[in-house]
């Protein structure tokens, strides 16, 4: 339960802060979400003094860092949870045996839009880079621009990649 509240609160807090800052002084905070997989907790960045990443370190030092996220141990359910604010099973991105017909790879419910759809009316622009593995296309889900790499086995010479949902 704690993890559900943490994630939902995180996304709703970002949205609320954007509205509040805009109402108070007309400014909007920058929101940057960096989601990586296939790395350890101390992989790169601010929490590993052995690997220097000055730009990531500066972002972390001057911003809000979230340290509690429920990982599903696979990339696509974790991405769905991060971008919707709900457990992957709730948005039909992961199997959950005790829920009849729920949690399968069906269509994401309309009541669970992705974060860029929620932030766009507030004047935010959203960009995506990397794997997609959610549903639909990135631009259809609120992103203004996207670079998708579907070649997870050819990191340095991708042959199946898209820019703004069009093959390159």
C-alpha positions in Angstrom: 0.0 0.0 0.0 2.8 2.4 0.8 4.3 2.0 -2.6 1.0 2.6 -4.4 0.5 5.8 -2.4 4.1 6.9 -3.1 3.8 6.5 -6.8 0.3 8.0 -7.2 1.3 10.8 -4.9 4.5 11.4 -6.9 2.6 11.9 -10.1 -0.2 13.9 -8.6 2.2 16.0 -6.7 4.0 16.9 -9.9 0.8 17.9 -11.5 -0.4 19.8 -8.4 3.0 21.7 -8.1 2.8 22.7 -11.7 -0.7 24.2 -11.1 0.2 25.8 -7.8 3.4 27.5 -9.2 1.6 28.7 -12.2 -1.2 30.2 -10.1 1.1 31.9 -7.6 3.7 33.6 -9.8 3.1 32.4 -13.4 6.2 30.1 -13.4 6.1 26.4 -13.9 8.7 24.0 -12.5 10.6 21.8 -14.8 9.7 18.1 -14.5 12.3 15.6 -15.6 11.7 11.9 -15.2 14.6 9.6 -15.9 13.7 5.9 -15.9 16.5 3.4 -16.5 16.4 -0.4 -16.3 19.0 -3.1 -16.4 21.3 -1.4 -13.9 22.0 -1.6 -10.2 20.9 0.9 -7.6 24.4 2.4 -7.6 24.7 2.3 -11.4 25.3 5.9 -12.3 24.6 9.3 -11.1 24.2 11.1 -7.8 24.2 8.0 -5.6 27.4 6.5 -6.9 30.6 8.5 -6.1 32.6 6.1 -8.3 30.9 7.1 -11.5 30.9 10.8 -12.1 27.9 12.3 -14.0 28.1 16.1 -13.3 24.8 16.9 -15.1 22.8 14.2 -13.4 24.4 15.1 -10.1 23.5 18.8 -10.5 19.9 17.9 -11.4 19.6 15.7 -8.4 21.2 18.2 -6.1 18.8 21.0 -7.2 15.6 19.0 -7.4 13.4 16.5 -5.7 14.6 12.9 -5.7 12.3 10.0 -5.3 13.8 7.0 -3.6 10.8 4.7 -3.3 9.3 3.1 -6.5 7.7 -0.3 -6.8 9.6 -2.0 -9.6 7.9 -4.9 -11.4 11.2 -6.4 -12.5 10.3 -5.9 -16.1 10.5 -2.8 -18.2 7.0 -2.4 -19.7 5.0 -2.8 -16.5 7.3 -0.5 -14.7 7.1 2.2 -17.4 3.3 1.9 -17.3 3.2 2.3 -13.5 5.6 5.3 -13.7 3.7 7.1 -16.5 0.1 6.5 -15.2 0.6 6.5 -11.4 -1.1 3.2 -11.0 0.1 -0.4 -10.4 0.7 -2.1 -13.7 -2.0 -4.6 -12.9 -4.6 -1.8 -12.6 -3.8 -0.5 -16.0 -3.7 -4.0 -17.7 0.1 -4.1 -18.1 0.9 -7.1 -15.9 -0.8 -10.3 -15.0 -2.5 -10.5 -11.6 -4.0 -13.9 -11.1 -6.5 -13.0 -8.3 -8.2 -10.4 -10.5 -10.6 -12.0 -12.9 -9.7 -10.7 -16.4 -7.6 -7.9 -14.9 -4.0 -7.2 -15.3 -3.5 -8.7 -18.7 -1.9 -7.0 -21.7 -5.3 -5.5 -22.8 -6.0 -1.9 -23.6 -5.0 0.6 -20.9 -8.2 2.1 -19.4 -9.2 5.6 -20.4 -9.2 6.7 -16.8 -5.4 6.1 -16.7 -3.9 8.7 -19.1 -0.1 9.0 -19.3 1.6 11.9 -17.5 2.2 13.9 -20.7 -1.5 13.9 -21.5 -2.2 15.3 -18.0 0.5 17.9 -18.1 -0.1 19.2 -21.7 -3.2 21.4 -20.7 -0.9 23.1 -18.2 1.4 24.2 -21.0 4.1 21.5 -20.6 5.9 19.9 -23.5 7.0 16.3 -23.2 9.8 14.3 -24.8 10.5 10.6 -24.9 13.7 8.7 -25.7 14.4 5.0 -25.5 12.1 2.0 -25.4 8.4 2.5 -25.6 6.6 -0.8 -24.7 3.4 0.8 -23.5 0.5 1.0 -25.9 -0.3 3.1 -29.0 2.4 5.5 -30.2 4.3 8.0 -28.2 2.8 11.1 -29.9 -0.7 9.7 -29.5 0.0 9.5 -25.8 0.8 13.2 -25.3 4.5 13.3 -26.1 5.5 16.2 -28.4 8.6 14.4 -29.8 9.9 10.9 -29.4 12.9 8.8 -30.4 12.0 5.1 -29.9 14.7 2.4 -30.1 13.2 -1.0 -30.7 16.6 -2.7 -31.1 17.4 -3.6 -27.5 20.1 -6.0 -28.9 21.9 -3.4 -31.1 22.6 -0.5 -28.8 25.1 1.3 -31.0 23.8 0.5 -34.4 20.0 0.3 -34.3 18.1 -0.7 -37.4 14.6 -0.5 -35.9 14.1 2.9 -34.5 11.6 5.7 -35.0 11.5 9.5 -34.7 8.2 11.0 -33.9 6.5 7.6 -34.5 8.0 7.3 -38.1 10.6 4.7 -39.0 14.1 5.9 -39.7 
